[in-house]
Amino acid sequence: MDDVDRLVELMKEADYIVVLTGAGVSTESGLPDFRSPTSGLWQDESLMELLSTETLTSDPKRFFERTLPLLELLTEAQPNAAHRVLARWEERGLVKTLITQNIDSLHYEAGSRQLLEVHGQLRTASCSCGALVSFSQLVAKVRKKEIPPRCACGAALRPDVVLFGDPMPASFGQAIGEVERSDLLLVVGSSLQVAPVAYLPNMARAMAIVNLTPTVADGEAKVVLRGRAGEILSELDDRLTRG
Ligand code: NAD
């Protein structure tokens, strides 16, 4: 029995599988992750300072002019095989909840609905008055040099993503509850270095990891499969459906 078969067995035995994904699940859609050695966005150290509430409020011109090209790139990608397999597993009742750190909406576009986007998403932008607009409306305002982009009430609009300095959204509390309820947490494409999401594996009863490179939690996992998420999840799906 190889490691793929071992994970297939774990998945068949589990009653409540929760999946946690990170930027690595979207690299096969052409999007950079944060920590891959040569292509990761973290090569650009200023990103952490740029993608912060501090820069958004103190220097909105710099925030929008520098971050918008990156945020727009994330909205232009298409789901890949890994996103599609995870959506199918939800449809079949195999996966109960999908927690993602990604803001690119690719799980949503692939069809996942039991989805907790704990770092937000790029479908909408919002105002402190409660109004919601589409992310593309916000982009259109910035393109017309309306910076900061304004809501009809006059206050500034912001993208609905969790910036450095923001509190975690309510969905993170739900994510903790789902991981505690699960009997298998499957982590796909995350270095597990970003807190507080990095604490979720400690709350899981059992965990398996699919990742291209070693992670800090490999020692705690029942199975670690090293490789590309699209290929490995497709192989898992084949073997699960073969029976
Ligand atoms: P990370 O960059 O820290 O880790 C990604 C991991 O995925 C790495 O260990 C890498 O080896 C692995 N990986 C890369 N390609 C892979 C593939 N094809 N198959 C399997 N594994 C692969 O990402 P993280 O842990 O998600 O933390 C980064 C933070 O950056 C998150 O908070 C996320 O919100 C944000 N981010 C999001 C996007 C996005 O929405 N697509 C992109 C970049 C960063």
Residues whose N, C-alpha, C, O or C-beta is under 5 A from the ligand:
A	BS01	NAD	G22 A23 G24 S26 T27 E28 L31 P32 D33 F34 R35 S36 Q101 N102 I103 D104 H119 G189 S190 S191 L192 Q193 V194 V210 N211 L212 T213 G227 R228 A229
